[in-house]
């Protein structure tokens, strides 16, 4: 993906593509007024927060198949970086990769400008499906539209969740108790969720919805990021640092 310094206009937003410090391409969304990735490195952030954060490589040591859900396809960097990292190490693995994107034109741009060869490409108004055959087999589904209205399309028994929407301030509906509860219902006891956000409200909302989080060193200019696993049949205690009533659990409005 090498479309740096390019402007893309869709019916949903204007996007400015730019190089980040590790040489990979990211974008700025006018609709959300935020960058899609860390300026320190779009690919590096993806590896640190999601591929390493969700222990993708470790999981594939024990599994021949893995199911990944990515919150936010964007220009397709998450998929492309995941393929590259898995292919560096493994062969004969089967990866189901489900993503979602509110802007269908942006998703199609990402696919068309990618470095991988898409096979059996099928478009509908609600989904894009295709396959990628390298030394591993990838089956891709991109859900198009408002994912909060289409959660039935997210597959069950997820092994990894890349929780990577725009920020709580810009995209609050994808950080709520209801959202994280739905993701937990789509998970199993060994699922790992990775995210860049470490806000107190996100931590408190994760705990309330049944996710036990741990802080990890962050990428680039961020001091920390989060890794979380689902807990069932017990109520997680709210730790001392989050007990303040000023720290709110995030709910749907």
URDA-V692482 format. One record per backbone hydrogen bond with DSSP energy under -1.0 kcal/mol. NH is the residue of the N-H (numbers start at 1). CO is the residue of the C=O. E is the energy in kcal/mol with one decimal. If there is no record, write none. Layout:
BEGIN
nh:NH co:CO e:E
nh:NH co:CO e:E
END
This chain:
BEGIN
nh:5 co:17 e:-1.1
nh:8 co:15 e:-2.9
nh:10 co:13 e:-3.0
nh:15 co:8 e:-3.4
nh:16 co:28 e:-1.8
nh:17 co:6 e:-3.4
nh:18 co:26 e:-2.0
nh:20 co:24 e:-2.9
nh:21 co:39 e:-2.5
nh:23 co:20 e:-2.1
nh:26 co:18 e:-2.9
nh:28 co:16 e:-2.0
nh:29 co:34 e:-2.8
nh:30 co:14 e:-2.7
nh:33 co:29 e:-1.5
nh:34 co:29 e:-1.1
nh:36 co:27 e:-3.0
nh:41 co:38 e:-1.3
nh:45 co:41 e:-2.3
nh:46 co:42 e:-1.8
nh:47 co:43 e:-2.5
nh:48 co:44 e:-2.5
nh:49 co:45 e:-3.0
nh:50 co:46 e:-1.7
nh:51 co:46 e:-2.0
nh:52 co:47 e:-3.6
nh:54 co:50 e:-2.2
nh:55 co:52 e:-1.2
nh:56 co:51 e:-2.5
nh:59 co:55 e:-2.5
nh:60 co:56 e:-2.0
nh:62 co:59 e:-1.1
nh:63 co:59 e:-1.4
nh:66 co:94 e:-2.1
nh:68 co:96 e:-3.0
nh:69 co:160 e:-2.4
nh:70 co:98 e:-2.8
nh:71 co:162 e:-3.0
nh:72 co:70 e:-1.3
nh:73 co:100 e:-2.6
nh:76 co:73 e:-2.5
nh:80 co:76 e:-2.3
nh:81 co:77 e:-2.8
nh:82 co:78 e:-2.0
nh:83 co:79 e:-2.6
nh:84 co:80 e:-2.1
nh:85 co:81 e:-2.3
nh:86 co:82 e:-2.4
nh:87 co:83 e:-2.7
nh:88 co:84 e:-1.3
nh:89 co:86 e:-1.4
nh:90 co:86 e:-3.0
nh:92 co:135 e:-3.2
nh:94 co:64 e:-3.1
nh:95 co:137 e:-2.8
nh:96 co:66 e:-2.7
nh:97 co:139 e:-2.7
nh:98 co:68 e:-3.1
nh:99 co:141 e:-3.0
nh:101 co:143 e:-2.7
nh:107 co:103 e:-1.9
nh:108 co:104 e:-2.3
nh:109 co:105 e:-2.1
nh:110 co:106 e:-2.4
nh:111 co:107 e:-2.1
nh:112 co:108 e:-2.5
nh:113 co:109 e:-2.0
nh:114 co:111 e:-1.2
nh:119 co:131 e:-3.0
nh:122 co:129 e:-3.0
nh:124 co:127 e:-2.7
nh:128 co:142 e:-1.9
nh:129 co:122 e:-2.7
nh:130 co:140 e:-1.8
nh:131 co:119 e:-2.8
nh:132 co:138 e:-2.4
nh:134 co:136 e:-3.0
nh:137 co:93 e:-2.9
nh:138 co:132 e:-2.7
nh:139 co:95 e:-2.8
nh:140 co:130 e:-3.1
nh:141 co:97 e:-2.3
nh:142 co:128 e:-2.8
nh:143 co:99 e:-2.7
nh:144 co:126 e:-3.0
nh:145 co:101 e:-2.1
nh:149 co:146 e:-1.8
nh:150 co:147 e:-1.6
nh:153 co:150 e:-1.9
nh:154 co:151 e:-1.4
nh:158 co:186 e:-2.9
nh:159 co:67 e:-2.6
nh:160 co:67 e:-1.6
nh:161 co:192 e:-2.3
nh:162 co:69 e:-3.1
nh:163 co:161 e:-1.1
nh:163 co:194 e:-2.4
nh:164 co:162 e:-1.5
nh:171 co:167 e:-3.3
nh:174 co:171 e:-1.6
nh:175 co:172 e:-1.7
nh:177 co:250 e:-3.3
nh:180 co:176 e:-2.6
nh:181 co:177 e:-2.3
nh:182 co:178 e:-2.0
nh:183 co:179 e:-2.2
nh:184 co:180 e:-2.1
nh:185 co:181 e:-1.8
nh:186 co:182 e:-1.1
nh:187 co:184 e:-1.4
nh:191 co:188 e:-1.9
nh:192 co:159 e:-1.6
nh:193 co:228 e:-3.0
nh:194 co:161 e:-2.6
nh:195 co:226 e:-2.1
nh:203 co:199 e:-2.3
nh:204 co:200 e:-2.4
nh:205 co:201 e:-2.3
nh:206 co:202 e:-2.6
nh:207 co:203 e:-2.2
nh:208 co:204 e:-2.2
nh:209 co:205 e:-1.8
nh:210 co:207 e:-1.4
nh:211 co:206 e:-2.7
nh:212 co:229 e:-3.0
nh:214 co:227 e:-2.6
nh:216 co:225 e:-2.7
nh:218 co:223 e:-2.4
nh:222 co:219 e:-2.0
nh:225 co:216 e:-2.1
nh:226 co:195 e:-2.5
nh:227 co:214 e:-2.2
nh:228 co:193 e:-2.8
nh:229 co:212 e:-2.1
nh:231 co:210 e:-2.8
nh:242 co:239 e:-1.8
nh:243 co:240 e:-1.3
nh:247 co:244 e:-1.6
END
